Structures are given as structure tokens and as C-alpha cells.
Amino acid sequence: MVACNVCGGACTKVDALDLNRSCDIGKGQVFSNSGIMVEYVYCHDCGFCFAPEFGNWQQEGFAHKIYNEDYLLVDPDYIEVRPSANAKMLSQYFGFAKKQIRHLDYGGGSGRLVTLLLESEWDSTSFDPYGQLTEATMPDGSYNLITAYEVFEHAADVNGLAHVLANLIEPSGLILFSTLVSDEHIFPNKPLNWWYAAPRNGHISLFSRKSLKLLGEKVGLNFFSFSENLHAYYKNVPPWAQALMKDCTAQNTPIELQKSKMNNLNKNFNQLAQTRYGPMLYNRFDKYVGGSIAAYGEFSEGEAAMFGQLVSAGSLVIEAGANIGAHTVHLAQLVGEQGAIYAFEPQRVVFQTLCANLSLNQLVNVTARQQGLGRSLGEMVLPNVDPRIENNFGGLSLLQAGQGEKVAIVTIDSLALPRCDLIKVDVEGMEEEVLAGALNTIAQFRPTLYLENDRVEKSASLIRFLQSLNYKIWWHLSPLFNPNNFAKNSTNIFGSIVSINILCQPAESAKPVNGLREILDANEQWNRPA
């Protein structure tokens, strides 16, 4: 029996995850399964969930297997997106008192947050003990503000982390840290399906609010929670933080979420932007679609350019997985009022945003349906996802069954369409299921198919299925960063990330495709020919 690292209670195994599982599991794994399974255990007393074997790893093990040159692929946001957002938040809430603050960013990675704060004349220092082949030198002195963004979930020795922070913070100081709490996400005797449980990202310690509170108490710190992701430890609240934490007492009465200034900010998840194709509402907590619209006024413009070659006025298009309509709006403009778009999006809140964007752009040629498309008629369950917490909302799959909202599944064949020119499918691993429910439509109209194909484990089967339908197939890769973006923003927040899709044309009418690699072997990958 394993004892809990936080409270000493009895822990039982909750699941075993492949070492290469990353946070974007809903979008498709970045790396193929390693075959190395990592066991997670769960404490029934405090709700702490962790992977015990990492407690035996040496520093070089983490540096070689997790925090190596490929780490950027599983967490691209740590380079610029998170540091920029955190710098803005600190300046917004504590910038007025920066002359009174001595700040340490613990686990600061490349030091980008501190660089940004130094530019604004903060007294700020960065220290990162993780991912180094040699032990980093601990900073001298004490601090009255310590930030530890995305640190706690990476700690194998959570007690050691708490002791270090408690020793570095001044008696009147604030430790501000972020980690998603596992309440209502992890349950004993149920699979560990939570996206945040990701060994390849280094997420090896998953906290409940109760376990965070107990951990702080062990080193003489009070605990305070702003939201599911942002929390604080303190001994005495410094004067410059009292306004923000006015409802927090010496007895550690946490601010109720609805009363917190931080949560009031989090509630406003929808924002409006002017984009290349018109006004668009987006979720500012969405990592990819929303993040791209916010930064660039467009999303995956390479795909949009491709659609301009695939459809024309009067075309009929089926879009499976329309999300908020980032491509739906453009497609509707391309086909005009003589054409038609049938847009399917099963996530209720996302679907509501889709409908808002169709209305904002005065589009009357789109039929939007809050349904999933599949092999046969039926129902599936979508996990409940809070739109006020950062996530990849376009990466949610109907394959992730469990507790949540029921959604109807229909087939493309059941629509009995008069024609069909393009079927666009982005449904997170269910592409083959959608096409299996469209066999009559495909046989009758032989439409062009444009499909996401970023799941390594599903790619070969999908390609063989398409070949059996007598289609020719090409890889189409669309970088998320477009240097000629609508917003004229030259900062690349996505690195080398691309949307991985395939263009499929009926073999009997296929036209030459320049610049794309044709798929001849079902076993090849987008980044590795067979």
C-alpha cells in the first residue's frame, strides 16, 4: 500500500498511463505510445493523485525523458503565451506596488516572465530547478511575492517544494501559483481520463483543493483559492494584496468564486474580434482556435485558402466538427446564397458561439445542428467542460465517453441531400466513423473529402478506408502561424505547430495537386514517409 505524500493516507491505484501521453490527448497524441506505463495512485483521504515512481527519478532522467528538446511540442504555450498572460495579470493587480515588491518566479523556465517584468521596472528574479542536468543554484534572501506558474503538478517531491517556498517567502508575502485542481475530475475506481493527467508534460502530481490546503498547513502557510487554476499561500497578507484578497481572513476563509475579482474576470470567457472574414466571437481560454483569432484575426489560414480551391458559388458542403465557425463563415461566403452549408457541432456552449458567429455575419445559407455525425443513429456522451478554464475546446472527442451531456448522433446518409460537393471532417479521431455513415452519399455524389488526420494510431486505418472507396489522397499541412496574418502580428506564438489534414479526391476525377505529397502507402505519417 502506497502512503499519500501529502497526508499520509492510504492510496490505491487509479490508472496507468503511457509515458508519452500529453495534455493534448483529446487532439491526438504528439508522440506514439512508448509502451512504458506510468501508474497513478489516489489518496482517499485528501484526494491527492500522483505517480510514485517519479519520486525515484534523478534530475537527469527528467531532463532526458521529459524536459528535453521535444518538450516544446507538448507545451508550446510555455515559451510566450503563458509568460505574456502572467506578466499582464501581475501588472494589472500588483503593478501599482511594484516598487514595494521583491519578486521571485519559481520554476520560471526560460525566464521570459521575468524579462517582461524587468522591462516594466519590476525587481524580479527567475529560478528553475527543473529539467537541468546539474542542480540549479538556489537564490539568496527572501521575497514578498513568489510566483510558481505550472510548477506544482511537475513536482515529484511536493513536500520539498512546499518547504522551499515557505523558507523563501517573507512573513508578509504572497505565494501565487497555478495548477488545475482535480475536484470533480478524478474518482477512485474510474479511469484517469482527465486531460491534465499527462506524464509527457511532466504532470505527475494532481491536487485537490483539500490536498493543497493540507500541504500548506504542514509548512505553516494559509491557503487561498481564486479559481480552479489560480491559488495562493501566505503567512500574512501583504498590504498591496489586501484589496484583492479582502475576503480572506487569518482563519483562511477562501473567497467564494463568484465574489472574487479574478473569477469575475474568468466568467467573461467570450470576446469579439474583427477577423479576415468578418466579426467573430471566440473563447479567450481556447488554446488554439480562440488563441489564433485573438492574436492573428484568423485560424489556420492555409486551410481557408484550400477551401477557396475546393468550393465555389452554389456548392453544398457538410462540415463535421464546425467548432465556433472559424471556417464555417468563410465556407458560407464562398458558396454564396445559391449554395448551402450543413454545420455540425455537438458541444453545446461551442455550438451557441457558432450560431452567434453565423448571425454576426448575416449568413442565411448555413444549417447549424447541435449533433455529432457517426456510423449510425444513436447517442453519445460529451464530457462537461468549463469554458472559463483554459483548454483546447476544438480537441474534445466523442470517443471520450463518461459523465456529461448526451448528444444525438446522426449519419450523413440520413440527411438525404440532393447533392454534395465537399465533406469536411474535424472530429478528433472519429473521421472514419463519420465517413462510414456517408457511404451512400459518397457513392452517389463522389464529393471531395477534407479530413483531419493527426491521430498516429488511427491514420493507417483511415487511409486504407479511403483507398477502398477509390480516392486519391494527399497530405495538407497548415501552419497555425501565418506570417501574412490579418492582424499583421509578426510574433509566432505557435512555433512549428501545424494542422494535419488530408485532401481526398475521387480517383476517376482527381485533378493534379501541386506542392502536396500524395499518400501511396497507408502506413506513412505526415512527417515520415513509408
SEKOLDREN-828595 format. One line per field, with one value per residue (C-alpha): x, y, z; residue number from 0. Coordinates in pm, whole numbers, plus 50000, padded with zeros to 5 digits. Example, Ala and Ser with C-alpha at 12.3 -4.5 7.8 and 13.67 -1.06 7.14 Angstrom:
px: c(51230, 51367)
py: c(49550, 49894)
pz: c(50780, 50714)
dokol: c(0, 1)
# end
This chain:
px: c(50000, 50138, 50111, 49997, 50281, 50056, 49855, 49999, 49665, 49624, 49641, 49516, 49598, 49361, 49511, 49826, 49904, 50157, 50465, 50407, 50052, 50036, 49781, 49654, 49540, 49196, 49354, 49571, 49897, 50207, 50416, 50331, 50281, 50611, 50489, 50613, 50321, 50314, 50099, 49899, 49761, 49481, 49451, 49102, 49157, 49273, 49220, 49586, 49673, 50035, 50280, 50503, 50777, 50885, 50997, 51288, 51397, 51718, 51741, 51898, 51604, 51359, 51595, 51635, 51286, 51052, 51214, 51416, 51430, 51087, 50909, 50803, 50588, 50371, 50363, 50419, 50249, 50531, 50757, 50547, 50171, 50171, 50456, 50289, 49949, 50102, 50303, 49985, 49797, 50070, 50092, 49715, 49678, 50008, 50177, 50084, 50303, 50596, 50840, 50744, 50773, 51073, 50959, 51083, 50941, 51000, 51010, 51043, 51163, 51340, 51287, 51055, 50811, 51090, 51226, 50887, 50857, 51209, 51111, 50840, 51092, 50996, 51252, 51219, 51433, 51381, 51482, 51407, 51523, 51351, 51488, 51851, 52127, 52302, 52144, 52047, 52176, 51908, 51856, 51966, 51742, 51366, 51084, 50744, 50597, 50674, 50502, 50501, 50304, 50250, 50500, 50312, 50190, 50554, 50690, 50784, 50868, 50571, 50675, 51018, 50860, 50635, 50930, 51141, 50864, 50784, 51151, 51177, 50860, 50870, 50631, 50422, 50430, 50225, 50297, 50082, 50069, 49870, 49769, 49434, 49256, 49126, 48795, 48520, 48781, 48942, 48743, 48853, 48781, 48733, 48977, 49201, 49058, 49130, 49333, 49556, 49692, 49984, 50320, 50485, 50407, 50556, 50215, 50284, 50120, 49750, 49599, 49254, 49182, 49189, 49535, 49670, 49534, 49689, 50024, 50038, 49942, 50235, 50477, 50280, 50110, 49747, 49574, 49352, 49192, 49092, 48964, 49016, 49356, 49492, 49574, 49786, 49980, 50066, 50153, 50023, 49867, 50093, 49925, 49938, 49745, 49474, 49238, 49242, 49209, 48979, 48752, 49039, 49076, 49351, 49143, 49179, 48824, 48860, 48697, 48391, 48442, 48154, 48289, 48648, 48773, 48980, 48680, 48470, 48737, 48727, 48350, 48383, 48519, 48373, 48535, 48462, 48728, 48738, 48875, 48972, 48620, 48414, 48333, 48377, 48305, 48569, 48658, 48968, 49055, 49070, 49434, 49428, 49119, 49049, 49418, 49475, 49177, 49285, 49644, 49601, 49236, 49224, 49267, 49471, 49458, 49622, 49303, 49088, 49297, 49250, 48872, 48880, 49006, 48763, 48425, 48256, 47923, 47639, 47842, 47689, 47923, 47894, 48113, 48154, 48308, 48238, 48356, 48281, 48264, 48618, 48598, 48219, 48182, 48439, 48287, 47942, 48079, 48245, 47933, 47702, 47326, 47290, 47494, 47446, 47650, 47538, 47746, 47751, 47893, 47798, 47940, 47651, 47841, 48063, 47755, 47597, 47906, 47887, 47529, 47630, 47901, 47663, 47425, 47701, 47795, 47434, 47460, 47135, 47279, 47403, 47203, 47367, 47288, 47400, 47463, 47750, 47799, 47879, 47840, 47480, 47200, 47230, 47358, 47693, 47810, 48027, 48234, 48134, 48393, 48405, 48451, 48616, 48921, 49199, 49152, 49172, 48797, 48843, 49014, 48720, 48626, 48301, 48527, 48581, 48265, 48176, 47978, 47843, 47578, 47409, 47428, 47245, 47446, 47315, 47460, 47532, 47328, 47025, 47026, 46916, 47087, 47015, 47390, 47721, 48041, 48266, 48270, 48499, 48560, 48746, 48612, 48913, 48966, 48616, 48677, 48636, 48314, 48169, 48256, 48113, 47779, 47814, 47880, 47566, 47628, 47989, 47894, 47620, 47793, 48167, 48244, 48587, 48684, 48895, 48976, 49183, 49434, 49655, 49599, 49902, 49720, 49422, 49591, 49661, 49306, 49158, 49384, 49301, 48931, 48964, 49162, 48883, 48646, 48876, 49003, 49346, 49490, 49740, 49878, 49786, 49969, 49858, 50084, 49890, 50114, 50072, 50333, 50083, 49805, 49511, 49629, 49981, 50121, 50478, 50505, 50475, 50302, 50256, 50610, 50609, 50261, 50060, 49706, 49747, 49487, 49439, 49283, 49096, 48965, 48776, 49035, 48821, 48812, 49117, 49294, 49671, 49772, 50088, 50300, 50132, 50270, 50048, 49989, 50068, 50124, 49870, 50146, 50320, 50288, 50274, 50628, 50764, 50713, 50674)
py: c(50000, 50340, 50624, 50968, 51221, 51495, 51350, 51000, 50836, 50508, 50527, 50284, 50257, 50463, 50403, 50354, 50596, 50570, 50785, 50968, 51075, 51455, 51720, 51736, 51373, 51497, 51646, 51344, 51240, 51428, 51111, 50746, 50533, 50443, 50118, 50243, 50267, 50514, 50417, 50688, 50635, 50820, 50916, 50853, 51093, 51415, 51348, 51383, 51179, 51115, 50887, 50731, 50602, 50956, 51002, 50771, 50957, 51156, 51506, 51378, 51140, 51429, 51629, 51348, 51196, 51490, 51835, 51770, 51937, 51791, 51943, 52242, 52006, 51910, 52252, 52531, 52789, 52797, 52993, 53308, 53267, 53195, 53431, 53718, 53650, 53615, 53938, 54124, 53977, 54067, 54420, 54458, 54352, 54446, 54685, 54985, 54840, 54711, 54939, 54758, 54409, 54177, 53905, 53552, 53344, 52990, 52733, 53017, 52812, 53033, 53339, 53509, 53628, 53796, 53954, 54112, 54236, 54379, 54580, 54735, 54808, 54529, 54384, 54032, 53714, 53378, 53038, 52699, 52375, 52153, 51997, 52082, 51826, 51990, 52125, 52492, 52741, 52848, 53228, 53420, 53607, 53619, 53758, 53910, 53782, 53438, 53309, 52940, 52904, 52546, 52413, 52209, 51946, 51888, 51828, 51473, 51588, 51807, 51840, 51959, 52217, 52345, 52372, 52564, 52814, 52856, 52933, 53185, 53384, 53674, 53678, 53934, 53788, 53606, 53284, 53295, 52966, 52794, 52431, 52290, 52122, 51773, 51810, 51652, 51521, 51224, 50949, 50622, 50308, 50505, 50553, 50859, 51035, 51391, 51569, 51730, 51389, 51382, 51217, 51355, 51707, 51623, 51635, 51381, 51541, 51624, 51815, 51854, 52177, 51979, 51840, 52187, 52322, 52036, 52074, 52441, 52376, 52135, 52425, 52694, 52851, 52953, 52854, 53062, 52971, 53227, 52974, 52616, 52714, 53002, 52981, 53140, 53051, 53315, 53371, 53728, 53906, 54192, 54536, 54560, 54229, 54302, 54467, 54161, 53923, 54130, 53836, 53618, 53607, 53486, 53171, 53105, 53171, 53141, 53389, 53235, 53207, 53433, 53708, 53702, 53972, 53711, 53489, 53778, 53818, 53444, 53446, 53669, 53397, 53522, 53810, 53969, 54021, 54152, 53875, 53826, 53704, 53928, 53976, 53666, 53570, 53343, 53190, 53364, 53050, 52833, 52749, 52715, 52843, 53121, 53195, 53227, 53454, 53675, 53703, 53697, 53756, 53419, 53047, 52803, 53027, 52759, 52555, 52854, 52910, 52546, 52574, 52855, 52599, 52324, 52501, 52776, 52954, 52703, 52423, 52214, 52144, 51922, 52029, 51782, 51950, 52313, 52442, 52817, 52862, 52986, 52807, 52784, 53157, 53156, 52848, 53007, 53318, 53107, 52908, 53211, 53209, 52959, 52714, 52555, 52455, 52189, 52256, 52003, 52086, 51869, 52081, 52293, 52606, 52593, 52542, 52854, 53052, 52903, 53026, 53370, 53397, 53296, 53570, 53829, 53769, 53777, 53423, 53257, 52965, 52764, 52497, 52451, 52143, 52054, 51691, 51459, 51265, 50897, 50548, 50503, 50684, 50694, 50890, 50956, 51147, 51456, 51536, 51852, 52118, 52454, 52727, 52952, 52729, 52713, 52415, 52300, 52315, 52205, 51888, 51728, 51389, 51193, 50896, 51035, 50880, 50908, 51150, 51455, 51575, 51338, 51435, 51286, 51111, 51114, 50997, 51196, 50945, 51016, 51378, 51258, 51553, 51647, 51681, 51703, 51872, 51871, 51684, 51848, 51644, 51751, 51523, 51419, 51058, 50976, 51064, 50705, 50670, 50978, 50850, 50506, 50680, 50853, 50560, 50613, 50988, 50929, 50663, 50880, 51223, 51143, 51460, 51591, 51499, 51715, 51535, 51590, 51306, 51382, 51060, 50839, 50533, 50583, 50711, 50380, 50253, 50580, 50583, 50221, 50300, 50591, 50380, 50119, 50397, 50462, 50800, 50954, 51119, 51396, 51538, 51901, 52073, 52419, 52607, 52777, 53080, 53269, 53547, 53734, 53713, 53952, 54128, 54184, 54030, 53908, 53722, 53344, 53206, 52857, 52767, 52490, 52354, 52262, 52140, 51791, 51714, 51506, 51612, 51330, 51332, 51057, 50867, 50886, 51268, 51366, 51680, 51735, 51873, 52079, 52115, 51836, 51487, 51208, 50919, 50589, 50373, 50362, 50327, 50656, 50955, 51324, 51374, 51035, 50877, 50499)
pz: c(50000, 49898, 50150, 50037, 50003, 50142, 50429, 50477, 50400, 50215, 49834, 49574, 49205, 48991, 48644, 48438, 48154, 47875, 47936, 47607, 47692, 47668, 47762, 47405, 47414, 47303, 46991, 46918, 47081, 46977, 47010, 46955, 47265, 47428, 47581, 47919, 48158, 48446, 48746, 48923, 49274, 49454, 49819, 49953, 50245, 50075, 49702, 49602, 49291, 49192, 49013, 49283, 49052, 48960, 49318, 49234, 48921, 48920, 48774, 48451, 48399, 48386, 48165, 47911, 47905, 47971, 47967, 47653, 47312, 47224, 47523, 47313, 47105, 47402, 47568, 47313, 47536, 47790, 47553, 47511, 47564, 47938, 48034, 47848, 48006, 48353, 48317, 48222, 48519, 48770, 48632, 48642, 49005, 49168, 48928, 49142, 49420, 49214, 49400, 49721, 49577, 49557, 49320, 49252, 48966, 49091, 48809, 48561, 48266, 48012, 48231, 47983, 48252, 48444, 48126, 48061, 48420, 48420, 48113, 48332, 48609, 48849, 49093, 48959, 48958, 48787, 48925, 48770, 48937, 48679, 48364, 48444, 48413, 48705, 49020, 48990, 49248, 49494, 49502, 49812, 50051, 50082, 49871, 49938, 49610, 49471, 49160, 49069, 48749, 48632, 48888, 49148, 48904, 48797, 49147, 49241, 49596, 49684, 50048, 49944, 49714, 49992, 50235, 49982, 49911, 50282, 50353, 50068, 50141, 50385, 50685, 50498, 50150, 49887, 49701, 49388, 49198, 48929, 48899, 48796, 49085, 49030, 49216, 49003, 48757, 48935, 49103, 49266, 49064, 48742, 48450, 48467, 48161, 48275, 48005, 48269, 48371, 48127, 48205, 47888, 48006, 48345, 48516, 48786, 49092, 49067, 49357, 49503, 49691, 50016, 49945, 49858, 50187, 50387, 50210, 50304, 50664, 50703, 50648, 50829, 50527, 50484, 50161, 49941, 49605, 49344, 49089, 48972, 48837, 49049, 49420, 49693, 50007, 50266, 50632, 50649, 50354, 50238, 50226, 49847, 49813, 50070, 49826, 49604, 49896, 50115, 50186, 50302, 50681, 50911, 50955, 50582, 50465, 50088, 49856, 49702, 49331, 49242, 49471, 49354, 49120, 48947, 48890, 48765, 48502, 48427, 48381, 48077, 47850, 47521, 47336, 46999, 46733, 46380, 46162, 45799, 45722, 45950, 46319, 46530, 46888, 47042, 47379, 47513, 47712, 47399, 47330, 46953, 46771, 47020, 47073, 46700, 46644, 46934, 46810, 46433, 46339, 46164, 46224, 46013, 45708, 45494, 45527, 45437, 45124, 45028, 45063, 44809, 44558, 44655, 44651, 44451, 44430, 44460, 44628, 44905, 45195, 45501, 45792, 46078, 46381, 46295, 46634, 46663, 46285, 46219, 45880, 45853, 45799, 45517, 45354, 45363, 45196, 44926, 44832, 44845, 44884, 44599, 44799, 45141, 45444, 45691, 46003, 46289, 46633, 46933, 47219, 47348, 47452, 47145, 46927, 47078, 46978, 46628, 46593, 46722, 46458, 46182, 46296, 46333, 45970, 45839, 45697, 45589, 45391, 45692, 45872, 46212, 46417, 46769, 46681, 46615, 46293, 46304, 46158, 46274, 46454, 46832, 47129, 47290, 47596, 47586, 47898, 48083, 48004, 48180, 47916, 48179, 48217, 47959, 47730, 47372, 47308, 46949, 47072, 47253, 47113, 47126, 47196, 47546, 47685, 48051, 48261, 48083, 47839, 47596, 47232, 46934, 46663, 46307, 45977, 45665, 45465, 45686, 45559, 45212, 45045, 44682, 44613, 44796, 44678, 44987, 45315, 45572, 45887, 46202, 46475, 46683, 46583, 46455, 46090, 45972, 46175, 46006, 45657, 45737, 45785, 45448, 45213, 45004, 44979, 44876, 44620, 44466, 44454, 44483, 44679, 44764, 45121, 45351, 45675, 45984, 46023, 46322, 46518, 46466, 46590, 46356, 46041, 45863, 45908, 45780, 45473, 45388, 45422, 45180, 44936, 44946, 44835, 44534, 44647, 44585, 44897, 44969, 45293, 45354, 45641, 45751, 45995, 46274, 46235, 45908, 45863, 45645, 45904, 45910, 46228, 46085, 46404, 46347, 46681, 46636, 46946, 46799, 46694, 46434, 46512, 46202, 46136, 45991, 45724, 45413, 45084, 44909, 44551, 44364, 44163, 43847, 43850, 44054, 43941, 43973, 44312, 44316, 44627, 44828, 44893, 44769, 45006, 44841, 45148, 45431, 45690, 45617, 45850, 45770, 45898, 45795, 45450, 45445)
dokol: c(0, 1, 2, 3, 4, 5, 6, 7, 8, 9, 10, 11, 12, 13, 14, 15, 16, 17, 18, 19, 20, 21, 22, 23, 24, 25, 26, 27, 28, 29, 30, 31, 32, 33, 34, 35, 36, 37, 38, 39, 40, 41, 42, 43, 44, 45, 46, 47, 48, 49, 50, 51, 52, 53, 54, 55, 56, 57, 58, 59, 60, 61, 62, 63, 64, 65, 66, 67, 68, 69, 70, 71, 72, 73, 74, 75, 76, 77, 78, 79, 80, 81, 82, 83, 84, 85, 86, 87, 88, 89, 90, 91, 92, 93, 94, 95, 96, 97, 98, 99, 100, 101, 102, 103, 104, 105, 106, 107, 108, 109, 110, 111, 112, 113, 114, 115, 116, 117, 118, 119, 120, 121, 122, 123, 124, 125, 126, 127, 128, 129, 130, 131, 132, 133, 134, 135, 136, 137, 138, 139, 140, 141, 142, 143, 144, 145, 146, 147, 148, 149, 150, 151, 152, 153, 154, 155, 156, 157, 158, 159, 160, 161, 162, 163, 164, 165, 166, 167, 168, 169, 170, 171, 172, 173, 174, 175, 176, 177, 178, 179, 180, 181, 182, 183, 184, 185, 186, 187, 188, 189, 190, 191, 192, 193, 194, 195, 196, 197, 198, 199, 200, 201, 202, 203, 204, 205, 206, 207, 208, 209, 210, 211, 212, 213, 214, 215, 216, 217, 218, 219, 220, 221, 222, 223, 224, 225, 226, 227, 228, 229, 230, 231, 232, 233, 234, 235, 236, 237, 238, 239, 240, 241, 242, 243, 244, 245, 246, 247, 248, 249, 250, 251, 252, 253, 254, 255, 256, 257, 258, 259, 260, 261, 262, 263, 264, 265, 266, 267, 268, 269, 270, 271, 272, 273, 274, 275, 276, 277, 278, 279, 280, 281, 282, 283, 284, 285, 286, 287, 288, 289, 290, 291, 292, 293, 294, 295, 296, 297, 298, 299, 300, 301, 302, 303, 304, 305, 306, 307, 308, 309, 310, 311, 312, 313, 314, 315, 316, 317, 318, 319, 320, 321, 322, 323, 324, 325, 326, 327, 328, 329, 330, 331, 332, 333, 334, 335, 336, 337, 338, 339, 340, 341, 342, 343, 344, 345, 346, 347, 348, 349, 350, 351, 352, 353, 354, 355, 356, 357, 358, 359, 360, 361, 362, 363, 364, 365, 366, 367, 368, 369, 370, 371, 372, 373, 374, 375, 376, 377, 378, 379, 380, 381, 382, 383, 384, 385, 386, 387, 388, 389, 390, 391, 392, 393, 394, 395, 396, 397, 398, 399, 400, 401, 402, 403, 404, 405, 406, 407, 408, 409, 410, 411, 412, 413, 414, 415, 416, 417, 418, 419, 420, 421, 422, 423, 424, 425, 426, 427, 428, 429, 430, 431, 432, 433, 434, 435, 436, 437, 438, 439, 440, 441, 442, 443, 444, 445, 446, 447, 448, 449, 450, 451, 452, 453, 454, 455, 456, 457, 458, 459, 460, 461, 462, 463, 464, 465, 466, 467, 468, 469, 470, 471, 472, 473, 474, 475, 476, 477, 478, 479, 480, 481, 482, 483, 484, 485, 486, 487, 488, 489, 490, 491, 492, 493, 494, 495, 496, 497, 498, 499, 500, 501, 502, 503, 504, 505, 506, 507, 508, 509, 510, 511, 512, 513, 514, 515, 516, 517, 518, 519, 520, 521, 522, 523, 524, 525, 526, 527, 528, 529)
# end
